[in-house]
Amino acid sequence: MIIIPAIDIISGKVVRLTKGDYDQKTEYEDQPLLVAQAFEKAGLKRLHLVDLEGAKAQKPVNLAVLNSISTHTKLVVDFGGGVKSTEALASVFANGAQQVTAGSIAVKDKALVTQWIKAYGPKKIILGADVKDEQIAVHGWQERSEINLFDFLDEYCRLGVEEVICTDVGKDGMLQGPAFGLYERIQKAFPQLKLIASGGVSGKKDLEELKSMGLYGAIVGKAYYEGRITLKELLDI
């Protein structure tokens, strides 16, 4: 199982939200590049970089952070947050992202994301499925749509999407364990998907359980920043 550390950005700083609530923000580090370099030095290969301001503003805001990390590390960076147009997508790739996570836009404009998958290939576009009670959440988790998660996944599987990051918003930042049951149901319904768990990881035990379930990957954020799991433990999973 691939371990993917997360760096969430507001005002150029590393932060974490609780349940996607911008009013429940904790700042951890002023220099995201130093955090990314620590991940790389430890031996991790990928990075999930989230522009929280971009998600709210509907356009990427922290491209300078992306460029800095992409220039000064060899991490494979997937970027999410505010990518709502082909121009924004191109600028994110131009600033060094190797993959882009399509979340709200995949809900709001399926035709556009279909174009992206055809133009860049399915390996470049990760589907972001943010979930509240098995309904898709959009706009930085501020709004719940009427779209069922499993219908959503089915549509994009048919379009050739290979990787999906699924976040149970109710678990995110709570350090109370991932949505194991939800991931089990997704795997059963879509065994071909490379499923990446996100939200709720509280420590090594959770990651070991996700691995035993056969998940492709897991994103780790708050558990690392709060000292619940070390870089060495991440590499030992």
ABEGO torsion letter per residue (X at the ends): XBBBBBBBBBGGBBBBBBGGBAABBBBABABAAAAAAAAAAAGBABBBBBBAAAAAAGBBAAAAAAAAAAAABABBBBBBGGBABAAAAAAAAAAGBABBBBBAAAAABAAAAAAAAAAAEAAABBBBBBBBGGBBBBGGGABBBABBAAAAAAAAAAAGBABBBBBBAAABGAGAEBBAAAAAAAAAABAABBBBBBEGBAEAAAAAAAAAAGBABBBBBAAAAAGABBAAAAAAX
